[in-house]
């Protein structure tokens, strides 16, 4: 997966990913995010959002690191709702921060 938006996590389990949602005062503007790995020993302030609602076949395409990613329309709506008008905001969103391509039979692998 050479063009993956995900950087590998360290195998010691002391790291996770956060997305930073770019601000917008226009509710209909595209959702733009960046993703980065952070150390859990000294994490920045962030909000967690666990999101499994919605039909996985009905999707939207927000931008993550300049690439469109596929998420449920309900998640895309939630991202619009939590997006700030003026400031960037950090979030841990399981459906995005966990590399879904690395999930094996419902178990998450730490090596990606």
C-alpha positions as a Markdown table, in Angstrom:
| # | Residue | x | y | z |
|---|---|---|---|---|
| 1 | Unk | 0.0 | 0.0 | 0.0 |
| 2 | Unk | 2.5 | 2.5 | -1.2 |
| 3 | Unk | 0.2 | 5.5 | -1.3 |
| 4 | Unk | -1.4 | 4.9 | 2.0 |
| 5 | Unk | -2.5 | 7.9 | 4.1 |
| 6 | Unk | -1.4 | 6.0 | 7.2 |
| 7 | Unk | 2.1 | 6.0 | 8.6 |
| 8 | Unk | 3.0 | 2.7 | 10.4 |
| 9 | Unk | 2.4 | 2.7 | 14.2 |
| 10 | Unk | 5.2 | 1.6 | 16.5 |
| 11 | Unk | 4.7 | -2.1 | 17.6 |
| 12 | Unk | 4.9 | -1.2 | 21.3 |
| 13 | Unk | 1.3 | 0.1 | 21.4 |
| 14 | Unk | 2.2 | 3.5 | 22.8 |
| 15 | Unk | 1.1 | 5.4 | 19.7 |
| 16 | Unk | -2.1 | 6.2 | 17.9 |
| 17 | Unk | -3.4 | 8.5 | 15.2 |
| 18 | Unk | -5.3 | 11.7 | 15.3 |
| 19 | Unk | -7.0 | 13.7 | 12.6 |
| 20 | Unk | -7.0 | 17.5 | 12.5 |
| 21 | Unk | -10.1 | 19.0 | 11.0 |
| 22 | Unk | -9.5 | 22.2 | 9.2 |
| 23 | Unk | -11.9 | 25.1 | 10.1 |
| 24 | Unk | -14.6 | 26.5 | 7.9 |
| 25 | Unk | -17.3 | 28.9 | 8.4 |
| 26 | Unk | -19.2 | 27.5 | 5.4 |
| 27 | Unk | -21.2 | 24.4 | 6.5 |
| 28 | Unk | -21.3 | 23.1 | 2.9 |
| 29 | Unk | -17.6 | 23.3 | 2.2 |
| 30 | Unk | -15.7 | 20.0 | 1.9 |
| 31 | Unk | -14.3 | 18.5 | 5.1 |
| 32 | Unk | -10.5 | 18.7 | 5.0 |
| 33 | Unk | -8.4 | 16.8 | 7.5 |
| 34 | Unk | -4.8 | 15.8 | 8.1 |
| 35 | Unk | -3.7 | 12.7 | 10.0 |
| 36 | Unk | -0.7 | 12.1 | 12.1 |
| 37 | Unk | 0.8 | 9.7 | 14.6 |
| 38 | Unk | 1.1 | 10.8 | 18.2 |
| 39 | Unk | 2.8 | 9.3 | 21.2 |
| 40 | Unk | 0.4 | 8.4 | 24.0 |
| 41 | Unk | 3.0 | 9.3 | 26.7 |
| 42 | Unk | 2.4 | 13.0 | 26.0 |
| 43 | Unk | -0.7 | 13.3 | 23.8 |
| 44 | Unk | -2.1 | 16.7 | 22.7 |
| 45 | Unk | -5.6 | 17.6 | 23.7 |
| 46 | Unk | -8.2 | 15.8 | 21.5 |
| 47 | Unk | -11.8 | 14.6 | 21.4 |
| 48 | Unk | -12.7 | 11.0 | 20.7 |
| 49 | Unk | -15.5 | 10.0 | 18.4 |
| 50 | Unk | -16.4 | 6.4 | 18.0 |
| 51 | Unk | -18.6 | 6.1 | 15.0 |
| 52 | Unk | -20.4 | 3.0 | 13.6 |
| 53 | Unk | -23.8 | 4.4 | 12.7 |
| 54 | Unk | -25.1 | 4.5 | 9.2 |
| 55 | Unk | -25.3 | 2.2 | 6.2 |
| 56 | Unk | -21.7 | 1.4 | 5.2 |
| 57 | Unk | -22.9 | 1.3 | 1.6 |
| 58 | Unk | -24.0 | 5.0 | 1.7 |
| 59 | Unk | -20.8 | 7.0 | 1.8 |
| 60 | Unk | -19.4 | 10.5 | 1.5 |
| 61 | Unk | -15.8 | 11.5 | 0.5 |
| 62 | Unk | -14.1 | 14.0 | 2.8 |
| 63 | Unk | -10.5 | 14.9 | 2.1 |
| 64 | Unk | -7.7 | 13.5 | 4.2 |
| 65 | Unk | -4.2 | 14.6 | 3.4 |
| 66 | Unk | -5.4 | 15.7 | -0.1 |
| 67 | Unk | -6.9 | 12.2 | -0.8 |
| 68 | Unk | -10.6 | 11.5 | -0.7 |
| 69 | Unk | -11.5 | 8.8 | 1.8 |
| 70 | Unk | -14.7 | 6.9 | 2.0 |
| 71 | Unk | -16.8 | 7.3 | 5.2 |
| 72 | Unk | -20.5 | 6.8 | 6.0 |
| 73 | Unk | -22.6 | 9.9 | 5.3 |
| 74 | Unk | -23.5 | 9.9 | 9.0 |
| 75 | Unk | -19.9 | 10.2 | 9.9 |
| 76 | Unk | -19.4 | 12.9 | 7.3 |
| 77 | Unk | -22.4 | 14.8 | 8.9 |
| 78 | Unk | -20.9 | 14.4 | 12.4 |
| 79 | Unk | -17.5 | 15.8 | 11.1 |
| 80 | Unk | -19.4 | 18.8 | 9.7 |
| 81 | Unk | -21.1 | 19.3 | 13.0 |
| 82 | Unk | -18.0 | 19.2 | 15.1 |
| 83 | Unk | -15.8 | 21.2 | 12.7 |
| 84 | Unk | -14.9 | 24.6 | 14.2 |
| 85 | Unk | -15.5 | 27.8 | 12.3 |
| 86 | Unk | -12.2 | 29.4 | 13.2 |
| 87 | Unk | -9.7 | 26.9 | 14.6 |
| 88 | Unk | -8.2 | 23.5 | 13.8 |
| 89 | Unk | -9.4 | 20.8 | 16.1 |
| 90 | Unk | -7.9 | 17.4 | 16.9 |
| 91 | Unk | -10.0 | 14.2 | 17.0 |
| 92 | Unk | -9.6 | 10.5 | 17.3 |
| 93 | Unk | -12.2 | 9.0 | 15.1 |
| 94 | Unk | -12.1 | 5.2 | 15.1 |
| 95 | Unk | -13.4 | 4.8 | 11.6 |
| 96 | Unk | -10.6 | 7.0 | 10.2 |
| 97 | Unk | -7.7 | 6.7 | 12.7 |
| 98 | Unk | -7.7 | 2.9 | 12.7 |
| 99 | Unk | -6.5 | 1.7 | 9.3 |
| 100 | Unk | -9.5 | -0.3 | 8.3 |
| 101 | Unk | -7.4 | -2.2 | 5.8 |
| 102 | Unk | -5.4 | -3.6 | 8.7 |
| 103 | Unk | -8.4 | -5.1 | 10.5 |
| 104 | Unk | -8.5 | -8.9 | 10.4 |
| 105 | Unk | -11.6 | -10.7 | 11.4 |
| 106 | Unk | -12.6 | -8.0 | 13.8 |
| 107 | Unk | -9.1 | -7.8 | 15.4 |
| 108 | Unk | -6.9 | -4.9 | 14.9 |
| 109 | Unk | -3.3 | -5.4 | 14.0 |
| 110 | Unk | -0.6 | -3.1 | 15.4 |
| 111 | Unk | 1.7 | -3.6 | 12.4 |
| 112 | Unk | 0.6 | -1.6 | 9.4 |
